[in-house]
Amino acid sequence: MTMTEKKHAIKPYPLGAHVEDGAIRFAYASGKKDCGILIYDRKSGKKTHRVPFRQEERMGNVYCKYLELEPENVGYQFYEGERTVPDLHAQGFLRKPAYG
């Protein structure tokens, strides 16, 4: 799976992941400096990339990054430090998480 960052003006809203201009725009609100995006292969469910947000991609407490990915082939979650954070604005999840 190939992935490249696409330089684009910061557009923090709406939050979540949205296909725009041939890329996926990820927008995530966090007060943490160590946060970013975890990219998963949709078929295997395996993590393929850990993509950190940079401070220059931040507007207030919202980070924004554009990645050229094929949306039908990937899944994602956000992270803060070592903690995985599901996207509260996602339209679906790849696998059901275990609870309890």
Buried (B, 14 or more C-beta within 10 A) or exposed (E): EEBEEBEBEBBBEEBBBBEEEEBBBBBBBBEBEEBBBBBBBBEEEEBBBEBEBEEEBBEEEBBBBBBEBEEEEBBBBBBBEEEEBEBEEBEEEBEEEEEE
